Amino acid sequence: MTRKHGQNEPLLEAWSILMLHRRRFVFIGFAAVLVVLLASMLLPKKYSAAAMFERRTDVVMNEIVNRASNKAYVDQRASLYKELAGLTAVGGVIEQLSADPKLMADLGVTANDLPELRELLLRKLSINFEISTNELEQVRVSLVGERPAFGRWAVNALIENYINQARTKIEQRVRQSADFFQREVARSRQQIEQLENRKLTFEIQNADLLPNSPNNLQITLADLKTELTELGNTHEGLTVQIQALEQSLGQTPQQTPTTVRQRNPVLDQIDKDLDLARTQLQQNITVLHMTERHPDMVALRQRITDLEARAAATEQEIVTQRSLSANPHRDELEMTLTQARADLLANEKRTASLRGQIAAAEKQTEQMFPVRAEYIKLDRQITEQQRQLSFWEDNLRRLDMLLAAESDDRGVRLSFISPCVSIGLPVSPQLSQVIVAALTLGLFAGASSVYWAHRTDETFRRSTQLSETLELPVLGSVSELISDRELRLRRLRQLVVYPLNLTAMAAALGLVTAAVYFNLERPELLRKIAAVPASVLTDHSDAPAAVADANLDTDPVSDTGGQE
């Protein structure tokens, strides 16, 4: 319990010090809060003027843009900051303002303010992308300054100028690019035609030396060598054939014997006798019913056996006539030998001709490599020009589609979706910030005054303090002696003076806080209240003009953004 009491002792000490100097804390804190609230009414007000525009790109056009060779013709995001908030854009807006004295008077701007406004636009103008996709971009342009009317007009004018210039530049750049691509297409086609004419002339002049020609020299030379090899093989075959024919012709006689052969008549007689014996044998068996042991049957079978043996031993044919005639095989050999010798002679002549052609072709091949190098160079130039022509035609087709879309307002569409119409409350200072700052500084000032009073107070308020400081024992203490008059005065202060002071301070803080509130949150109400006495003192016919002058800061210029 003693330890807990010791831990709370610093807090109790601080509370007792605060209660001892509470009047100083309250009055100093009140003064600090009041000073901060009053000072906030003297601070310059800053207003935020913001407007928004969007840039829409058609899906088909977006695909064309993404595949185009030069995306900078329609992609303005890279140069958006420069074109919208750069020196040229800001200078154009200032020149536009200086050229219209009526607009300057409506905005409350003089010629001496123009350099300051130029610097304000260059320093305070901010650009933020609310939405950023390939098809849609929403851009917010905002300006924070002390001139709400000028800020509203400036952001609207900057966006309008940018939209007009962007549309003009897009169309001009697309047209210029289309003209450039058309010139390049025509130039590429002319170069291709010239190169193709040169290639055709070159092919006609050097047909035998070109690699892709069916009659080129290399193929012809290979064919000639192949034919020469075949002729050599044929020559060897003809030589061997001639030798074989000559040998066969030497061995073949000029005449050959001729024989005439016919069937042997003896054999015919034997066949007749054999048929007769067989007939008689059959008659004996079937008609006469003779047995095998009958002497006639035995004799007949023996005769048949003898006749069959004589038929087997007798020649089938016999030579009936002999003669000598020319050998036809020798004639065939002589004709074949003559033909082989003629073929050999033709082969030798053709071989000599082929060797001459091969020698001429080999001599001509010395020019083949320079000719082929020049031909390949021409072919490569034509291929390169065709690829370049395809590149220019592809870009020209895309730009034509883009130009048609822009003409129909289906390509890149810039629209002023949210112009800055009116500016209400200031962005700095804000009521919440002022109240927080006033309370913080009030508490800090009161606490600082209490701390200073405590550090400079040298009185002893408890006997323990006196005993610890002087190191003397305290024998006793007497409570505060106060008279009746002092007691009445204290009661009067506690019951009347202090409540009145607190009420007055609370009323003062309430009035000042209300003034700050109306000054920051309801400025139009203050302007109307300030305009009432002037309208009462003037004639009724002048009242509308006074009210219009009072509302000049609220709506000083016409809604330029609404026209877009």
Helices and strands as residue ranges (DSSP letters): H 2-20, H 22-42, E 47-57, H 59-67, G 71-73, H 80-85, H 87-98, H 101-107, G 111-113, H 114-124, E 126-132, E 136-145, H 148-205, G 207-209, H 217-251, E 255-263, H 265-286, H 295-313, E 317-326, H 328-364, G 365-367, H 368-407, E 412-418, H 431-456, H 463-470, H 484-492, I 493-497, H 498-520, H 523-537, G 540-542, H 543-550, H 560-563
